[in-house]
Amino acid sequence: MDGDEVTSARSEDLLFLRAGLALSNLGDDEAWVQYLAMGGELGRHELRAALRGCRDLPVGEYNRFAAALNDDFVDQEKGHLVPYLGS
């Protein structure tokens, strides 16, 4: 593994998720259900803790939550507002 490879979202990355959630038409619980539909693996409380920065959020889980939010934005014809983290 490359020493510079990011495996968890950084605190500044979490700002995008929190802002996206605030701008979406999804409540916390509905966003979590959409995240699960994207293949998300974290429980509701684990995801909330990760969004607050109280636990690590793996890049894959970040991208799944971003996809759930972006799907809502696409439905609103706003495009993808939440960036995905690199592969």
PDB file with one MODEL, atoms N, CA, C and O in Angstrom:
MODEL        1
ATOM      1  N   MET A   1       0.849  -1.184   0.000  1.00  0.00           N
ATOM      2  CA  MET A   1       0.000   0.000   0.000  1.00  0.00           C
ATOM      3  C   MET A   1       0.884   1.233   0.000  1.00  0.00           C
ATOM      4  O   MET A   1       1.869   1.289   0.736  1.00  0.00           O
ATOM      5  N   ASP A   2       0.554   2.198  -0.796  1.00  0.00           N
ATOM      6  CA  ASP A   2       1.269   3.458  -0.878  1.00  0.00           C
ATOM      7  C   ASP A   2       1.101   4.223   0.424  1.00  0.00           C
ATOM      8  O   ASP A   2      -0.005   4.293   0.960  1.00  0.00           O
ATOM      9  N   GLY A   3       2.175   4.796   0.940  1.00  0.00           N
ATOM     10  CA  GLY A   3       2.124   5.511   2.210  1.00  0.00           C
ATOM     11  C   GLY A   3       1.230   6.734   2.189  1.00  0.00           C
ATOM     12  O   GLY A   3       0.787   7.194   3.242  1.00  0.00           O
ATOM     13  N   ASP A   4       0.953   7.278   0.989  1.00  0.00           N
ATOM     14  CA  ASP A   4       0.121   8.478   0.883  1.00  0.00           C
ATOM     15  C   ASP A   4      -1.343   8.158   0.608  1.00  0.00           C
ATOM     16  O   ASP A   4      -2.161   9.074   0.514  1.00  0.00           O
ATOM     17  N   GLU A   5      -1.690   6.891   0.479  1.00  0.00           N
ATOM     18  CA  GLU A   5      -3.062   6.516   0.166  1.00  0.00           C
ATOM     19  C   GLU A   5      -3.989   6.830   1.340  1.00  0.00           C
ATOM     20  O   GLU A   5      -3.710   6.460   2.480  1.00  0.00           O
ATOM     21  N   VAL A   6      -5.080   7.507   1.050  1.00  0.00           N
ATOM     22  CA  VAL A   6      -6.042   7.864   2.087  1.00  0.00           C
ATOM     23  C   VAL A   6      -7.038   6.717   2.226  1.00  0.00           C
ATOM     24  O   VAL A   6      -7.657   6.302   1.246  1.00  0.00           O
ATOM     25  N   THR A   7      -7.189   6.210   3.445  1.00  0.00           N
ATOM     26  CA  THR A   7      -8.119   5.101   3.663  1.00  0.00           C
ATOM     27  C   THR A   7      -9.358   5.534   4.437  1.00  0.00           C
ATOM     28  O   THR A   7     -10.358   4.816   4.463  1.00  0.00           O
ATOM     29  N   SER A   8      -9.295   6.706   5.069  1.00  0.00           N
ATOM     30  CA  SER A   8     -10.436   7.247   5.815  1.00  0.00           C
ATOM     31  C   SER A   8     -10.643   8.701   5.423  1.00  0.00           C
ATOM     32  O   SER A   8      -9.700   9.415   5.082  1.00  0.00           O
ATOM     33  N   ALA A   9     -11.894   9.117   5.481  1.00  0.00           N
ATOM     34  CA  ALA A   9     -12.219  10.515   5.190  1.00  0.00           C
ATOM     35  C   ALA A   9     -11.588  11.412   6.256  1.00  0.00           C
ATOM     36  O   ALA A   9     -11.549  11.064   7.437  1.00  0.00           O
ATOM     37  N   ARG A  10     -11.104  12.552   5.825  1.00  0.00           N
ATOM     38  CA  ARG A  10     -10.525  13.531   6.741  1.00  0.00           C
ATOM     39  C   ARG A  10     -11.628  14.465   7.233  1.00  0.00           C
ATOM     40  O   ARG A  10     -12.727  14.484   6.679  1.00  0.00           O
ATOM     41  N   SER A  11     -11.333  15.226   8.256  1.00  0.00           N
ATOM     42  CA  SER A  11     -12.356  16.107   8.830  1.00  0.00           C
ATOM     43  C   SER A  11     -12.889  17.097   7.799  1.00  0.00           C
ATOM     44  O   SER A  11     -14.077  17.418   7.815  1.00  0.00           O
ATOM     45  N   GLU A  12     -12.029  17.588   6.901  1.00  0.00           N
ATOM     46  CA  GLU A  12     -12.506  18.527   5.878  1.00  0.00           C
ATOM     47  C   GLU A  12     -13.400  17.827   4.859  1.00  0.00           C
ATOM     48  O   GLU A  12     -14.284  18.458   4.279  1.00  0.00           O
ATOM     49  N   ASP A  13     -13.183  16.532   4.636  1.00  0.00           N
ATOM     50  CA  ASP A  13     -14.070  15.768   3.743  1.00  0.00           C
ATOM     51  C   ASP A  13     -15.460  15.642   4.352  1.00  0.00           C
ATOM     52  O   ASP A  13     -16.464  15.698   3.642  1.00  0.00           O
ATOM     53  N   LEU A  14     -15.513  15.474   5.654  1.00  0.00           N
ATOM     54  CA  LEU A  14     -16.800  15.311   6.337  1.00  0.00           C
ATOM     55  C   LEU A  14     -17.665  16.556   6.211  1.00  0.00           C
ATOM     56  O   LEU A  14     -18.892  16.475   6.275  1.00  0.00           O
ATOM     57  N   LEU A  15     -17.026  17.708   6.032  1.00  0.00           N
ATOM     58  CA  LEU A  15     -17.793  18.948   5.838  1.00  0.00           C
ATOM     59  C   LEU A  15     -18.682  18.853   4.605  1.00  0.00           C
ATOM     60  O   LEU A  15     -19.808  19.351   4.610  1.00  0.00           O
ATOM     61  N   PHE A  16     -18.184  18.215   3.545  1.00  0.00           N
ATOM     62  CA  PHE A  16     -18.978  18.045   2.328  1.00  0.00           C
ATOM     63  C   PHE A  16     -20.215  17.190   2.600  1.00  0.00           C
ATOM     64  O   PHE A  16     -21.309  17.493   2.123  1.00  0.00           O
ATOM     65  N   LEU A  17     -20.028  16.114   3.378  1.00  0.00           N
ATOM     66  CA  LEU A  17     -21.168  15.257   3.689  1.00  0.00           C
ATOM     67  C   LEU A  17     -22.184  15.975   4.558  1.00  0.00           C
ATOM     68  O   LEU A  17     -23.388  15.879   4.318  1.00  0.00           O
ATOM     69  N   ARG A  18     -21.709  16.689   5.559  1.00  0.00           N
ATOM     70  CA  ARG A  18     -22.647  17.400   6.449  1.00  0.00           C
ATOM     71  C   ARG A  18     -23.380  18.501   5.694  1.00  0.00           C
ATOM     72  O   ARG A  18     -24.582  18.688   5.883  1.00  0.00           O
ATOM     73  N   ALA A  19     -22.666  19.231   4.842  1.00  0.00           N
ATOM     74  CA  ALA A  19     -23.317  20.279   4.043  1.00  0.00           C
ATOM     75  C   ALA A  19     -24.298  19.656   3.054  1.00  0.00           C
ATOM     76  O   ALA A  19     -25.399  20.173   2.863  1.00  0.00           O
ATOM     77  N   GLY A  20     -23.907  18.557   2.428  1.00  0.00           N
ATOM     78  CA  GLY A  20     -24.792  17.878   1.486  1.00  0.00           C
ATOM     79  C   GLY A  20     -26.064  17.401   2.159  1.00  0.00           C
ATOM     80  O   GLY A  20     -27.154  17.530   1.601  1.00  0.00           O
ATOM     81  N   LEU A  21     -25.931  16.849   3.358  1.00  0.00           N
ATOM     82  CA  LEU A  21     -27.105  16.387   4.092  1.00  0.00           C
ATOM     83  C   LEU A  21     -28.025  17.565   4.411  1.00  0.00           C
ATOM     84  O   LEU A  21     -29.245  17.455   4.291  1.00  0.00           O
ATOM     85  N   ALA A  22     -27.437  18.689   4.817  1.00  0.00           N
ATOM     86  CA  ALA A  22     -28.242  19.866   5.142  1.00  0.00           C
ATOM     87  C   ALA A  22     -28.966  20.418   3.909  1.00  0.00           C
ATOM     88  O   ALA A  22     -30.077  20.935   4.028  1.00  0.00           O
ATOM     89  N   LEU A  23     -28.357  20.315   2.745  1.00  0.00           N
ATOM     90  CA  LEU A  23     -28.952  20.845   1.509  1.00  0.00           C
ATOM     91  C   LEU A  23     -29.911  19.870   0.831  1.00  0.00           C
ATOM     92  O   LEU A  23     -30.688  20.261  -0.040  1.00  0.00           O
ATOM     93  N   SER A  24     -29.853  18.612   1.227  1.00  0.00           N
ATOM     94  CA  SER A  24     -30.690  17.601   0.577  1.00  0.00           C
ATOM     95  C   SER A  24     -32.123  17.675   1.090  1.00  0.00           C
ATOM     96  O   SER A  24     -32.432  18.395   2.040  1.00  0.00           O
ATOM     97  N   ASN A  25     -32.974  16.918   0.439  1.00  0.00           N
ATOM     98  CA  ASN A  25     -34.361  16.783   0.888  1.00  0.00           C
ATOM     99  C   ASN A  25     -34.526  15.604   1.834  1.00  0.00           C
ATOM    100  O   ASN A  25     -35.648  15.210   2.153  1.00  0.00           O
ATOM    101  N   LEU A  26     -33.412  15.042   2.279  1.00  0.00           N
ATOM    102  CA  LEU A  26     -33.436  13.841   3.110  1.00  0.00           C
ATOM    103  C   LEU A  26     -33.250  14.185   4.581  1.00  0.00           C
ATOM    104  O   LEU A  26     -32.390  14.992   4.934  1.00  0.00           O
ATOM    105  N   GLY A  27     -34.052  13.577   5.428  1.00  0.00           N
ATOM    106  CA  GLY A  27     -33.804  13.656   6.859  1.00  0.00           C
ATOM    107  C   GLY A  27     -32.691  12.683   7.210  1.00  0.00           C
ATOM    108  O   GLY A  27     -32.287  11.878   6.371  1.00  0.00           O
ATOM    109  N   ASP A  28     -32.194  12.745   8.430  1.00  0.00           N
ATOM    110  CA  ASP A  28     -31.104  11.871   8.850  1.00  0.00           C
ATOM    111  C   ASP A  28     -31.427  10.395   8.633  1.00  0.00           C
ATOM    112  O   ASP A  28     -30.617   9.655   8.075  1.00  0.00           O
ATOM    113  N   ASP A  29     -32.603   9.967   9.072  1.00  0.00           N
ATOM    114  CA  ASP A  29     -32.960   8.560   8.957  1.00  0.00           C
ATOM    115  C   ASP A  29     -33.135   8.145   7.501  1.00  0.00           C
ATOM    116  O   ASP A  29     -32.699   7.062   7.111  1.00  0.00           O
ATOM    117  N   GLU A  30     -33.766   8.992   6.696  1.00  0.00           N
ATOM    118  CA  GLU A  30     -33.968   8.674   5.283  1.00  0.00           C
ATOM    119  C   GLU A  30     -32.623   8.620   4.546  1.00  0.00           C
ATOM    120  O   GLU A  30     -32.423   7.768   3.681  1.00  0.00           O
ATOM    121  N   ALA A  31     -31.706   9.527   4.889  1.00  0.00           N
ATOM    122  CA  ALA A  31     -30.379   9.507   4.277  1.00  0.00           C
ATOM    123  C   ALA A  31     -29.647   8.217   4.640  1.00  0.00           C
ATOM    124  O   ALA A  31     -28.951   7.641   3.804  1.00  0.00           O
ATOM    125  N   TRP A  32     -29.802   7.765   5.871  1.00  0.00           N
ATOM    126  CA  TRP A  32     -29.163   6.522   6.300  1.00  0.00           C
ATOM    127  C   TRP A  32     -29.735   5.335   5.523  1.00  0.00           C
ATOM    128  O   TRP A  32     -28.984   4.456   5.101  1.00  0.00           O
ATOM    129  N   VAL A  33     -31.045   5.302   5.331  1.00  0.00           N
ATOM    130  CA  VAL A  33     -31.666   4.215   4.569  1.00  0.00           C
ATOM    131  C   VAL A  33     -31.163   4.236   3.123  1.00  0.00           C
ATOM    132  O   VAL A  33     -30.880   3.182   2.555  1.00  0.00           O
ATOM    133  N   GLN A  34     -31.051   5.414   2.529  1.00  0.00           N
ATOM    134  CA  GLN A  34     -30.530   5.517   1.164  1.00  0.00           C
ATOM    135  C   GLN A  34     -29.068   5.065   1.104  1.00  0.00           C
ATOM    136  O   GLN A  34     -28.653   4.422   0.140  1.00  0.00           O
ATOM    137  N   TYR A  35     -28.302   5.399   2.123  1.00  0.00           N
ATOM    138  CA  TYR A  35     -26.899   4.959   2.231  1.00  0.00           C
ATOM    139  C   TYR A  35     -26.841   3.433   2.290  1.00  0.00           C
ATOM    140  O   TYR A  35     -26.003   2.821   1.628  1.00  0.00           O
ATOM    141  N   LEU A  36     -27.722   2.814   3.077  1.00  0.00           N
ATOM    142  CA  LEU A  36     -27.766   1.347   3.138  1.00  0.00           C
ATOM    143  C   LEU A  36     -28.099   0.765   1.775  1.00  0.00           C
ATOM    144  O   LEU A  36     -27.549  -0.264   1.384  1.00  0.00           O
ATOM    145  N   ALA A  37     -29.006   1.426   1.045  1.00  0.00           N
ATOM    146  CA  ALA A  37     -29.383   0.957  -0.289  1.00  0.00           C
ATOM    147  C   ALA A  37     -28.203   1.009  -1.255  1.00  0.00           C
ATOM    148  O   ALA A  37     -28.163   0.266  -2.235  1.00  0.00           O
ATOM    149  N   MET A  38     -27.253   1.881  -0.978  1.00  0.00           N
ATOM    150  CA  MET A  38     -26.031   1.988  -1.791  1.00  0.00           C
ATOM    151  C   MET A  38     -24.978   0.958  -1.381  1.00  0.00           C
ATOM    152  O   MET A  38     -23.890   0.909  -1.955  1.00  0.00           O
ATOM    153  N   GLY A  39     -25.311   0.143  -0.390  1.00  0.00           N
ATOM    154  CA  GLY A  39     -24.362  -0.866   0.090  1.00  0.00           C
ATOM    155  C   GLY A  39     -23.634  -0.463   1.347  1.00  0.00           C
ATOM    156  O   GLY A  39     -22.690  -1.136   1.761  1.00  0.00           O
ATOM    157  N   GLY A  40     -24.061   0.637   1.967  1.00  0.00           N
ATOM    158  CA  GLY A  40     -23.433   1.092   3.202  1.00  0.00           C
ATOM    159  C   GLY A  40     -23.507   0.042   4.300  1.00  0.00           C
ATOM    160  O   GLY A  40     -24.475  -0.714   4.385  1.00  0.00           O
ATOM    161  N   GLU A  41     -22.483   0.000   5.135  1.00  0.00           N
ATOM    162  CA  GLU A  41     -22.384  -1.036   6.154  1.00  0.00           C
ATOM    163  C   GLU A  41     -22.465  -0.524   7.588  1.00  0.00           C
ATOM    164  O   GLU A  41     -22.527  -1.322   8.522  1.00  0.00           O
ATOM    165  N   LEU A  42     -22.465   0.777   7.775  1.00  0.00           N
ATOM    166  CA  LEU A  42     -22.481   1.315   9.136  1.00  0.00           C
ATOM    167  C   LEU A  42     -23.909   1.425   9.660  1.00  0.00           C
ATOM    168  O   LEU A  42     -24.839   1.728   8.912  1.00  0.00           O
ATOM    169  N   GLY A  43     -24.065   1.176  10.941  1.00  0.00           N
ATOM    170  CA  GLY A  43     -25.348   1.394  11.587  1.00  0.00           C
ATOM    171  C   GLY A  43     -25.636   2.881  11.677  1.00  0.00           C
ATOM    172  O   GLY A  43     -24.752   3.713  11.472  1.00  0.00           O
ATOM    173  N   ARG A  44     -26.869   3.201  11.981  1.00  0.00           N
ATOM    174  CA  ARG A  44     -27.301   4.603  12.056  1.00  0.00           C
ATOM    175  C   ARG A  44     -26.423   5.414  13.019  1.00  0.00           C
ATOM    176  O   ARG A  44     -25.964   6.505  12.680  1.00  0.00           O
ATOM    177  N   HIS A  45     -26.196   4.875  14.209  1.00  0.00           N
ATOM    178  CA  HIS A  45     -25.409   5.610  15.218  1.00  0.00           C
ATOM    179  C   HIS A  45     -23.930   5.685  14.834  1.00  0.00           C
ATOM    180  O   HIS A  45     -23.261   6.681  15.109  1.00  0.00           O
ATOM    181  N   GLU A  46     -23.431   4.635  14.204  1.00  0.00           N
ATOM    182  CA  GLU A  46     -22.038   4.651  13.743  1.00  0.00           C
ATOM    183  C   GLU A  46     -21.834   5.720  12.671  1.00  0.00           C
ATOM    184  O   GLU A  46     -20.833   6.435  12.682  1.00  0.00           O
ATOM    185  N   LEU A  47     -22.783   5.823  11.752  1.00  0.00           N
ATOM    186  CA  LEU A  47     -22.670   6.823  10.697  1.00  0.00           C
ATOM    187  C   LEU A  47     -22.754   8.229  11.283  1.00  0.00           C
ATOM    188  O   LEU A  47     -21.983   9.109  10.901  1.00  0.00           O
ATOM    189  N   ARG A  48     -23.677   8.440  12.196  1.00  0.00           N
ATOM    190  CA  ARG A  48     -23.786   9.765  12.830  1.00  0.00           C
ATOM    191  C   ARG A  48     -22.496  10.131  13.546  1.00  0.00           C
ATOM    192  O   ARG A  48     -22.040  11.272  13.465  1.00  0.00           O
ATOM    193  N   ALA A  49     -21.902   9.164  14.251  1.00  0.00           N
ATOM    194  CA  ALA A  49     -20.636   9.413  14.954  1.00  0.00           C
ATOM    195  C   ALA A  49     -19.527   9.745  13.956  1.00  0.00           C
ATOM    196  O   ALA A  49     -18.701  10.623  14.209  1.00  0.00           O
ATOM    197  N   ALA A  50     -19.512   9.050  12.836  1.00  0.00           N
ATOM    198  CA  ALA A  50     -18.500   9.320  11.811  1.00  0.00           C
ATOM    199  C   ALA A  50     -18.681  10.713  11.221  1.00  0.00           C
ATOM    200  O   ALA A  50     -17.697  11.416  10.992  1.00  0.00           O
ATOM    201  N   LEU A  51     -19.916  11.121  10.971  1.00  0.00           N
ATOM    202  CA  LEU A  51     -20.171  12.456  10.419  1.00  0.00           C
ATOM    203  C   LEU A  51     -19.756  13.552  11.394  1.00  0.00           C
ATOM    204  O   LEU A  51     -19.386  14.651  10.982  1.00  0.00           O
ATOM    205  N   ARG A  52     -19.819  13.249  12.683  1.00  0.00           N
ATOM    206  CA  ARG A  52     -19.365  14.213  13.707  1.00  0.00           C
ATOM    207  C   ARG A  52     -17.853  14.158  13.903  1.00  0.00           C
ATOM    208  O   ARG A  52     -17.293  14.982  14.627  1.00  0.00           O
ATOM    209  N   GLY A  53     -17.188  13.196  13.265  1.00  0.00           N
ATOM    210  CA  GLY A  53     -15.743  13.063  13.416  1.00  0.00           C
ATOM    211  C   GLY A  53     -15.326  12.285  14.645  1.00  0.00           C
ATOM    212  O   GLY A  53     -14.160  12.319  15.038  1.00  0.00           O
ATOM    213  N   CYS A  54     -16.264  11.587  15.252  1.00  0.00           N
ATOM    214  CA  CYS A  54     -15.981  10.829  16.473  1.00  0.00           C
ATOM    215  C   CYS A  54     -15.451   9.427  16.185  1.00  0.00           C
ATOM    216  O   CYS A  54     -15.011   8.735  17.103  1.00  0.00           O
ATOM    217  N   ARG A  55     -15.489   9.003  14.933  1.00  0.00           N
ATOM    218  CA  ARG A  55     -14.931   7.711  14.533  1.00  0.00           C
ATOM    219  C   ARG A  55     -14.508   7.819  13.080  1.00  0.00           C
ATOM    220  O   ARG A  55     -14.968   8.699  12.353  1.00  0.00           O
ATOM    221  N   ASP A  56     -13.632   6.922  12.665  1.00  0.00           N
ATOM    222  CA  ASP A  56     -13.178   6.925  11.271  1.00  0.00           C
ATOM    223  C   ASP A  56     -14.324   6.582  10.328  1.00  0.00           C
ATOM    224  O   ASP A  56     -15.208   5.792  10.661  1.00  0.00           O
ATOM    225  N   LEU A  57     -14.293   7.186   9.156  1.00  0.00           N
ATOM    226  CA  LEU A  57     -15.232   6.867   8.093  1.00  0.00           C
ATOM    227  C   LEU A  57     -14.399   6.415   6.898  1.00  0.00           C
ATOM    228  O   LEU A  57     -13.787   7.240   6.220  1.00  0.00           O
ATOM    229  N   PRO A  58     -14.373   5.097   6.634  1.00  0.00           N
ATOM    230  CA  PRO A  58     -13.594   4.616   5.487  1.00  0.00           C
ATOM    231  C   PRO A  58     -14.035   5.285   4.189  1.00  0.00           C
ATOM    232  O   PRO A  58     -15.197   5.662   4.034  1.00  0.00           O
ATOM    233  N   VAL A  59     -13.101   5.424   3.270  1.00  0.00           N
ATOM    234  CA  VAL A  59     -13.374   6.090   1.997  1.00  0.00           C
ATOM    235  C   VAL A  59     -14.570   5.458   1.288  1.00  0.00           C
ATOM    236  O   VAL A  59     -15.411   6.177   0.748  1.00  0.00           O
ATOM    237  N   GLY A  60     -14.659   4.146   1.278  1.00  0.00           N
ATOM    238  CA  GLY A  60     -15.781   3.480   0.611  1.00  0.00           C
ATOM    239  C   GLY A  60     -17.116   3.856   1.220  1.00  0.00           C
ATOM    240  O   GLY A  60     -18.097   4.049   0.501  1.00  0.00           O
ATOM    241  N   GLU A  61     -17.164   3.962   2.553  1.00  0.00           N
ATOM    242  CA  GLU A  61     -18.406   4.344   3.228  1.00  0.00           C
ATOM    243  C   GLU A  61     -18.724   5.816   2.961  1.00  0.00           C
ATOM    244  O   GLU A  61     -19.888   6.177   2.785  1.00  0.00           O
ATOM    245  N   TYR A  62     -17.701   6.660   2.932  1.00  0.00           N
ATOM    246  CA  TYR A  62     -17.887   8.067   2.565  1.00  0.00           C
ATOM    247  C   TYR A  62     -18.540   8.143   1.186  1.00  0.00           C
ATOM    248  O   TYR A  62     -19.535   8.841   0.994  1.00  0.00           O
ATOM    249  N   ASN A  63     -17.958   7.407   0.222  1.00  0.00           N
ATOM    250  CA  ASN A  63     -18.459   7.468  -1.158  1.00  0.00           C
ATOM    251  C   ASN A  63     -19.877   6.920  -1.277  1.00  0.00           C
ATOM    252  O   ASN A  63     -20.656   7.409  -2.097  1.00  0.00           O
ATOM    253  N   ARG A  64     -20.223   5.928  -0.486  1.00  0.00           N
ATOM    254  CA  ARG A  64     -21.597   5.401  -0.520  1.00  0.00           C
ATOM    255  C   ARG A  64     -22.581   6.447   0.010  1.00  0.00           C
ATOM    256  O   ARG A  64     -23.667   6.620  -0.544  1.00  0.00           O
ATOM    257  N   PHE A  65     -22.198   7.142   1.084  1.00  0.00           N
ATOM    258  CA  PHE A  65     -23.083   8.181   1.620  1.00  0.00           C
ATOM    259  C   PHE A  65     -23.163   9.357   0.640  1.00  0.00           C
ATOM    260  O   PHE A  65     -24.232   9.931   0.437  1.00  0.00           O
ATOM    261  N   ALA A  66     -22.029   9.707   0.039  1.00  0.00           N
ATOM    262  CA  ALA A  66     -22.032  10.771  -0.974  1.00  0.00           C
ATOM    263  C   ALA A  66     -22.952  10.394  -2.133  1.00  0.00           C
ATOM    264  O   ALA A  66     -23.680  11.244  -2.646  1.00  0.00           O
ATOM    265  N   ALA A  67     -22.923   9.133  -2.547  1.00  0.00           N
ATOM    266  CA  ALA A  67     -23.789   8.678  -3.645  1.00  0.00           C
ATOM    267  C   ALA A  67     -25.264   8.796  -3.272  1.00  0.00           C
ATOM    268  O   ALA A  67     -26.089   9.181  -4.101  1.00  0.00           O
ATOM    269  N   ALA A  68     -25.593   8.464  -2.027  1.00  0.00           N
ATOM    270  CA  ALA A  68     -26.983   8.585  -1.578  1.00  0.00           C
ATOM    271  C   ALA A  68     -27.434  10.040  -1.629  1.00  0.00           C
ATOM    272  O   ALA A  68     -28.543  10.333  -2.076  1.00  0.00           O
ATOM    273  N   LEU A  69     -26.580  10.949  -1.174  1.00  0.00           N
ATOM    274  CA  LEU A  69     -26.919  12.372  -1.216  1.00  0.00           C
ATOM    275  C   LEU A  69     -26.998  12.864  -2.653  1.00  0.00           C
ATOM    276  O   LEU A  69     -27.918  13.597  -3.015  1.00  0.00           O
ATOM    277  N   ASN A  70     -26.033  12.462  -3.469  1.00  0.00           N
ATOM    278  CA  ASN A  70     -26.014  12.920  -4.862  1.00  0.00           C
ATOM    279  C   ASN A  70     -27.218  12.411  -5.642  1.00  0.00           C
ATOM    280  O   ASN A  70     -27.715  13.103  -6.531  1.00  0.00           O
ATOM    281  N   ASP A  71     -27.690  11.223  -5.326  1.00  0.00           N
ATOM    282  CA  ASP A  71     -28.908  10.733  -5.979  1.00  0.00           C
ATOM    283  C   ASP A  71     -30.083  11.659  -5.681  1.00  0.00           C
ATOM    284  O   ASP A  71     -30.909  11.923  -6.554  1.00  0.00           O
ATOM    285  N   ASP A  72     -30.153  12.145  -4.456  1.00  0.00           N
ATOM    286  CA  ASP A  72     -31.215  13.089  -4.104  1.00  0.00           C
ATOM    287  C   ASP A  72     -31.045  14.392  -4.895  1.00  0.00           C
ATOM    288  O   ASP A  72     -32.025  14.964  -5.371  1.00  0.00           O
ATOM    289  N   PHE A  73     -29.803  14.856  -5.031  1.00  0.00           N
ATOM    290  CA  PHE A  73     -29.571  16.083  -5.789  1.00  0.00           C
ATOM    291  C   PHE A  73     -29.895  15.905  -7.272  1.00  0.00           C
ATOM    292  O   PHE A  73     -30.399  16.830  -7.909  1.00  0.00           O
ATOM    293  N   VAL A  74     -29.612  14.735  -7.820  1.00  0.00           N
ATOM    294  CA  VAL A  74     -29.962  14.460  -9.215  1.00  0.00           C
ATOM    295  C   VAL A  74     -31.483  14.509  -9.375  1.00  0.00           C
ATOM    296  O   VAL A  74     -32.000  15.051 -10.352  1.00  0.00           O
ATOM    297  N   ASP A  75     -32.187  13.934  -8.399  1.00  0.00           N
ATOM    298  CA  ASP A  75     -33.651  13.992  -8.437  1.00  0.00           C
ATOM    299  C   ASP A  75     -34.151  15.433  -8.417  1.00  0.00           C
ATOM    300  O   ASP A  75     -35.204  15.732  -8.980  1.00  0.00           O
ATOM    301  N   GLN A  76     -33.408  16.321  -7.776  1.00  0.00           N
ATOM    302  CA  GLN A  76     -33.754  17.739  -7.716  1.00  0.00           C
ATOM    303  C   GLN A  76     -33.195  18.518  -8.917  1.00  0.00           C
ATOM    304  O   GLN A  76     -33.347  19.736  -9.001  1.00  0.00           O
ATOM    305  N   GLU A  77     -32.546  17.797  -9.842  1.00  0.00           N
ATOM    306  CA  GLU A  77     -31.904  18.390 -11.024  1.00  0.00           C
ATOM    307  C   GLU A  77     -30.804  19.372 -10.652  1.00  0.00           C
ATOM    308  O   GLU A  77     -30.635  20.407 -11.298  1.00  0.00           O
ATOM    309  N   LYS A  78     -30.052  19.035  -9.595  1.00  0.00           N
ATOM    310  CA  LYS A  78     -28.932  19.872  -9.150  1.00  0.00           C
ATOM    311  C   LYS A  78     -27.577  19.243  -9.466  1.00  0.00           C
ATOM    312  O   LYS A  78     -26.539  19.863  -9.236  1.00  0.00           O
ATOM    313  N   GLY A  79     -27.578  18.016  -9.992  1.00  0.00           N
ATOM    314  CA  GLY A  79     -26.311  17.349 -10.286  1.00  0.00           C
ATOM    315  C   GLY A  79     -25.675  16.765  -9.032  1.00  0.00           C
ATOM    316  O   GLY A  79     -26.334  16.603  -8.005  1.00  0.00           O
ATOM    317  N   HIS A  80     -24.413  16.458  -9.127  1.00  0.00           N
ATOM    318  CA  HIS A  80     -23.657  15.876  -8.004  1.00  0.00           C
ATOM    319  C   HIS A  80     -22.970  16.982  -7.228  1.00  0.00           C
ATOM    320  O   HIS A  80     -21.947  17.501  -7.675  1.00  0.00           O
ATOM    321  N   LEU A  81     -23.500  17.349  -6.092  1.00  0.00           N
ATOM    322  CA  LEU A  81     -22.935  18.433  -5.287  1.00  0.00           C
ATOM    323  C   LEU A  81     -21.877  17.961  -4.309  1.00  0.00           C
ATOM    324  O   LEU A  81     -21.012  18.739  -3.907  1.00  0.00           O
ATOM    325  N   VAL A  82     -21.935  16.688  -3.920  1.00  0.00           N
ATOM    326  CA  VAL A  82     -20.980  16.158  -2.948  1.00  0.00           C
ATOM    327  C   VAL A  82     -19.874  15.424  -3.708  1.00  0.00           C
ATOM    328  O   VAL A  82     -20.154  14.464  -4.427  1.00  0.00           O
ATOM    329  N   PRO A  83     -18.615  15.866  -3.557  1.00  0.00           N
ATOM    330  CA  PRO A  83     -17.530  15.198  -4.277  1.00  0.00           C
ATOM    331  C   PRO A  83     -17.250  13.797  -3.709  1.00  0.00           C
ATOM    332  O   PRO A  83     -17.474  13.531  -2.528  1.00  0.00           O
ATOM    333  N   TYR A  84     -16.763  12.928  -4.572  1.00  0.00           N
ATOM    334  CA  TYR A  84     -16.337  11.604  -4.159  1.00  0.00           C
ATOM    335  C   TYR A  84     -14.845  11.650  -3.846  1.00  0.00           C
ATOM    336  O   TYR A  84     -14.104  12.458  -4.406  1.00  0.00           O
ATOM    337  N   LEU A  85     -14.423  10.782  -2.954  1.00  0.00           N
ATOM    338  CA  LEU A  85     -13.000  10.696  -2.634  1.00  0.00           C
ATOM    339  C   LEU A  85     -12.327   9.770  -3.642  1.00  0.00           C
ATOM    340  O   LEU A  85     -12.935   8.815  -4.125  1.00  0.00           O
ATOM    341  N   GLY A  86     -11.067  10.063  -3.953  1.00  0.00           N
ATOM    342  CA  GLY A  86     -10.310   9.307  -4.957  1.00  0.00           C
ATOM    343  C   GLY A  86     -10.225   7.839  -4.686  1.00  0.00           C
ATOM    344  O   GLY A  86     -10.383   7.386  -3.552  1.00  0.00           O
ATOM    345  N   SER A  87      -9.973   7.095  -5.736  1.00  0.00           N
ATOM    346  CA  SER A  87      -9.911   5.629  -5.626  1.00  0.00           C
ATOM    347  C   SER A  87      -8.549   5.186  -5.143  1.00  0.00           C
ATOM    348  O   SER A  87      -8.308   3.988  -4.989  1.00  0.00           O
TER     349      SER A  87
ENDMDL
END
